[in-house]
Amino acid sequence: MAMDASEIESLIKEAFPDAKVSIEDLRGDGDHYAAVVVSEAFQGKNRVQQHQMVYAALKGKMGGELHALALQTSTPDAA
């Protein structure tokens, strides 16, 4: 079961309303995406913590409906 890029973006923006989100379907199969997420919420967090926050925003869909997500996160001042 594939997941639409707009659904990924919607879940991320629900958790981080200020976020700038860019999603790319890497294979055109709805299973392999790359995402860039820029949000103030990542301020003071290391890269692992930032990624954990995004995975939490995906509400358990990672590894199920969403097979792979290459993730880049940053704060606006670091973007």
N, C-alpha and C positions, 0 to 999 in steps of 0.2 A: 504494500500500500504506500504510494508516494505521497509526498507533502508538497503543497504549493508554496512558492517563494513568498507570495503575499501573506500567507498564514504565518510563516516564520517571522516576517517583518512585523506583523500585527501583534504577535505574542511578545516580541522584544520591545516594541513601542508601548505596549500595555504596562510592562515592568519598568521601562525607562522612557517616560513621556518626552524628555528632552533629546532623546537619542537621534543621531543621524545614522541611518541604517542603509547599507548597500548589500544586496543579495545577488549572487550569480549562480545559476544552475550550471555546474561544471560539465555535465555529461548529457544534459537534456532529458534525463530520466526521472527527475523529481526526487532522487535519492542522494545525490552528491552535490552539495552546495559550498560556496565560499561566502562568508559574511564579514563585513567591516562594520563595527559598531563603535560610535564615538559618543560618550556620555559623561556628564559631570559626576554621575554616580560612581564612576571608577576612581575618582580622586582618592589618593592615599592607599589604593589597593595595588597589590602586585599583579602580574599578568595571570598567574594561576587563579587568584581570587576573582579577577575580572571575568575570566572564562567560566568559572563556577557560577557566577551571577547570571551570565547569559544562559548557561545550561539549565539553571533553575527556572528562568523565565520561560523556557520551552516546555515546562510542565511534564516532564517524563517522556516526551516524544523522541528525544535523542536515543538512538539505538533501536528504536521501533519504527515508527512512521518515517523518521529522519535517520537515514543510515550513516551519513558522513557530513560533517560540517567543518571546513577549514575556517578558523576563526581568527580575526585580528581585532583587538580592542585597544582603545586609547581614550584619553580625556581630550577635550577640545583644545587645550593649550599645547598638547603634545602631538596633535594630528597634523 
